[in-house]
Amino acid sequence: MFLKRSALHMRSTHPEIEIDRGRCIVCGACCAVCPSEALIIEGMTLRVYPERCRPCGQAALVCPTGALTCPDEE
């Protein structure tokens, strides 16, 4: 069985950061700048550890595809 891309859950929301999985290319730029190491690539998936996050907005600033947003920015 195949699902259309639109049928898949494409957003991961945490109180500190939202990831648009349809835009994330798992490049690691966000992980490289995160001072609290709250963003980690596991396999081919970006994972957020919300308990570590100190919402500084740096990850969203460096994301080349705009896949990351902080709720405060909207």
C-alpha positions as CSV (number, residue, x, y, z in Angstrom):
1,M,0.0,0.0,0.0
2,F,1.3,3.4,-0.9
3,L,0.2,6.7,0.6
4,K,0.3,10.0,-1.1
5,R,2.7,12.5,0.4
6,S,-0.2,14.7,1.4
7,A,-1.7,11.9,3.4
8,L,1.3,11.6,5.6
9,H,1.8,13.5,8.8
10,M,4.3,16.1,7.7
11,R,4.8,18.3,10.7
12,S,6.3,17.7,14.1
13,T,5.4,20.3,16.6
14,H,7.1,20.8,20.0
15,P,6.5,23.8,22.3
16,E,9.9,25.2,21.3
17,I,10.2,24.4,17.5
18,E,8.1,23.1,14.6
19,I,9.6,20.9,11.8
20,D,8.0,20.8,8.4
21,R,9.1,17.3,7.4
22,G,8.2,17.9,3.8
23,R,10.8,20.7,3.6
24,C,13.5,19.2,5.9
25,I,16.4,17.8,3.9
26,V,18.2,16.5,7.0
27,C,21.3,18.5,6.3
28,G,22.4,18.9,9.9
29,A,22.8,22.7,9.8
30,C,20.4,23.2,12.7
31,C,22.2,20.5,14.7
32,A,25.5,22.3,14.2
33,V,24.4,25.6,15.6
34,C,22.1,24.4,18.4
35,P,24.0,25.4,21.7
36,S,22.0,22.9,23.8
37,E,22.2,19.9,21.5
38,A,18.4,19.7,21.4
39,L,18.4,18.8,17.7
40,I,19.9,15.5,16.6
41,I,19.8,13.5,13.4
42,E,18.9,9.8,14.0
43,G,19.0,7.7,10.9
44,M,17.5,10.0,8.3
45,T,15.2,11.9,10.7
46,L,15.7,15.1,12.6
47,R,14.7,14.6,16.2
48,V,14.0,17.3,18.8
49,Y,14.7,16.8,22.5
50,P,12.4,19.5,23.9
51,E,13.7,19.1,27.5
52,R,17.1,20.3,26.2
53,C,15.8,23.2,24.0
54,R,16.4,26.8,25.1
55,P,14.4,28.6,22.4
56,C,17.1,30.8,20.9
57,G,15.9,30.6,17.2
58,Q,19.4,29.8,15.8
59,A,18.3,26.6,14.2
60,A,15.5,28.3,12.3
61,L,17.8,31.0,11.1
62,V,20.3,28.6,9.5
63,C,17.8,26.2,8.0
64,P,18.4,26.4,4.2
65,T,14.8,25.3,3.3
66,G,12.9,27.1,6.0
67,A,11.7,23.8,7.5
68,L,12.1,25.0,11.1
69,T,10.0,27.7,12.8
70,C,9.8,28.8,16.4
71,P,6.2,29.4,17.7
72,D,7.3,32.9,18.8
73,E,8.3,33.8,15.2
74,E,4.8,33.3,13.8
